[in-house]
Amino acid sequence: MQFTLLFLESLVSTIVIDHYLGKELVENLSVLRFSNVVFEPLWSRNYIRNVQFIFSEDFGTEGRGGYFDNYGIIRDIMQNHLLQILALFAMETPVSLDAEDIRNEKVKVLRPMRPLRLEDVVIGQYKGGQSKGGKSYLGYTEDPTVPNNSLTPTFAAAALFIDNARWDGVPFLMKAGKALNTRR
């Protein structure tokens, strides 16, 4: 996972969390977030312009499309993995690090989240004809395990907003896709 802090005039402006490469960071997010007195005053809309959660695979379904076609990138990655990371990132300090207390704080993040609007979401599906390292790749619907007329998204990006005192106005940008140029 890539964790990048970009400083603009000594203020944190963007935090990028890349799901795939930083699993260890995700496991340690609570420690980073709540045990570091430097981050606590900066961890809010006053200093963070946006937060990005990125999941990017540089390969397609490669014969596993039967499973993937039932769920798509939104339900498989965004709804499950990235939303959990968002909740951990944005939650207030829990009473303890017990699972129930962490769950309660995550719920407090998800409740004031605005419903997604169509204009805040982009979806797509990878096509064939791409080549990488001399190897040509099939499109999603060219995978024999995927129905030819499938409309299941293999890429999605969404802007989410949490209407609470800490995060009001800060877009949380989620991006997830298969068969992209880079793996993160």
C-alpha positions in Angstrom: 0.0 0.0 0.0 1.3 3.4 -0.9 0.7 6.0 1.9 1.7 9.4 0.7 1.5 12.7 2.5 1.8 15.6 0.2 2.5 18.9 2.0 1.3 22.2 0.6 2.5 25.2 2.6 3.3 22.9 5.6 -0.3 21.6 5.6 -1.5 18.1 4.7 -3.5 18.5 1.5 -3.9 14.9 0.2 -3.5 11.5 1.6 -3.5 8.6 -0.8 -4.0 5.1 0.5 -3.5 2.4 -2.0 -5.3 -0.8 -0.9 -3.2 -3.5 -2.6 0.4 -2.7 -1.6 -0.2 -1.5 1.9 -1.9 -4.3 3.7 0.5 -3.9 6.6 -0.4 -0.2 6.8 -4.1 -1.0 6.9 -3.4 -3.4 9.8 -1.5 -0.6 11.6 -3.8 2.2 10.7 -5.3 2.4 14.1 -1.9 2.7 15.7 -0.8 5.3 13.2 -4.1 7.2 13.5 -4.6 7.3 17.3 -1.1 6.9 18.8 0.6 9.6 16.9 0.1 13.0 18.5 1.4 14.7 15.4 -1.4 13.4 13.2 -4.4 13.9 15.4 -4.7 17.7 15.0 -4.0 17.4 11.2 -6.5 14.5 10.6 -9.5 16.6 9.6 -11.1 18.8 7.0 -9.0 21.7 8.2 -5.8 20.2 6.7 -6.8 17.4 4.4 -8.2 18.4 1.0 -9.1 14.9 -0.1 -8.5 11.2 0.7 -7.9 8.6 -2.0 -8.3 4.8 -1.7 -7.0 3.0 -4.8 -7.1 -0.7 -5.7 -5.5 -1.4 -9.1 -4.7 -4.7 -10.7 -2.7 -5.0 -13.9 -4.4 -8.2 -15.0 -8.0 -9.1 -15.8 -10.2 -12.0 -14.6 -8.1 -14.5 -16.5 -10.5 -17.4 -16.3 -12.1 -16.4 -13.0 -14.8 -14.3 -14.6 -17.6 -16.6 -13.5 -17.2 -15.6 -9.9 -16.3 -12.0 -10.6 -19.3 -11.4 -13.0 -21.7 -12.1 -10.1 -20.2 -9.3 -8.0 -18.2 -6.9 -10.0 -15.6 -4.4 -8.8 -18.1 -2.4 -6.7 -19.4 -5.3 -4.5 -16.1 -7.3 -4.6 -13.6 -4.6 -3.7 -15.2 -1.2 -3.0 -18.2 -2.2 -0.8 -16.2 -4.8 1.1 -12.5 -3.8 1.4 -12.2 -0.1 0.5 -15.3 0.9 2.6 -13.8 -0.8 5.6 -10.5 1.1 5.2 -12.4 4.3 4.7 -14.3 3.7 8.0 -11.0 2.9 9.9 -9.4 6.0 8.4 -12.2 8.4 9.2 -13.5 7.2 12.5 -13.0 8.9 15.8 -10.9 7.5 18.6 -12.6 4.4 20.0 -13.1 3.9 23.7 -10.8 0.9 23.4 -9.3 -1.2 20.6 -11.8 -4.0 21.2 -13.7 -5.1 18.1 -17.1 -3.9 19.4 -15.7 -0.4 20.2 -14.1 -0.1 16.7 -17.3 -1.3 15.1 -19.3 1.4 16.9 -16.9 4.1 15.7 -17.1 2.8 12.1 -20.9 2.9 12.2 -20.6 6.5 13.3 -18.7 7.3 10.1 -21.0 5.4 7.8 -24.3 6.9 9.1 -23.6 10.5 8.1 -22.3 9.4 4.7 -24.2 11.0 1.9 -26.0 8.6 -0.5 -24.1 8.2 -3.7 -25.4 10.2 -6.6 -25.0 9.1 -10.2 -22.9 12.1 -11.1 -20.3 11.1 -8.4 -19.7 7.7 -9.9 -17.8 6.5 -13.0 -17.9 2.8 -14.1 -16.3 0.9 -17.0 -15.3 -2.4 -18.3 -11.9 -3.3 -19.8 -11.6 -4.2 -23.5 -9.3 -6.5 -25.3 -6.5 -5.7 -27.6 -4.2 -4.5 -24.9 -0.7 -5.8 -24.9 1.9 -5.8 -22.1 5.4 -7.3 -22.4 4.6 -8.8 -25.8 1.5 -10.6 -24.5 -1.9 -9.7 -25.8 -4.8 -9.6 -23.4 -8.5 -10.5 -23.8 -11.3 -8.1 -23.0 -13.6 -8.9 -20.1 -16.4 -10.3 -22.2 -13.9 -12.3 -24.3 -13.0 -14.3 -21.2 -14.8 -17.7 -21.8 -16.1 -17.7 -18.2 -17.9 -14.4 -18.7 -21.3 -14.0 -20.5 -20.8 -12.2 -23.8 -23.4 -9.6 -23.0 -22.2 -8.9 -19.4 -22.4 -5.3 -18.2 -20.6 -6.0 -14.9 -18.1 -3.1 -14.1 -14.5 -4.0 -13.9 -13.6 -0.4 -13.0 -15.3 2.1 -10.7 -14.5 5.4 -9.2 -16.7 7.2 -6.7 -16.6 10.4 -4.6 -18.0 9.8 -1.1 -18.7 12.5 1.5 -19.1 12.2 5.2 -21.3 15.0 6.7 -19.8 15.3 10.2 -17.7 18.0 11.9 -14.3 16.4 11.1 -14.8 15.5 7.4 -17.5 17.9 6.1 -16.7 18.9 2.5 -13.7 16.5 2.1 -14.2 14.1 -0.8 -13.2 10.5 -0.1 -12.3 9.2 -3.6 -12.4 5.4 -4.2 -11.0 3.9 -7.3 -10.9 0.2 -8.1 -10.2 -1.7 -11.3 -8.9 -4.7 -13.1 -6.6 -4.8 -16.1 -5.2 -1.3 -15.5 -1.7 -0.1 -16.3 -0.4 -0.5 -12.8 -0.8 -2.8 -9.8 -1.3 -1.1 -6.5 
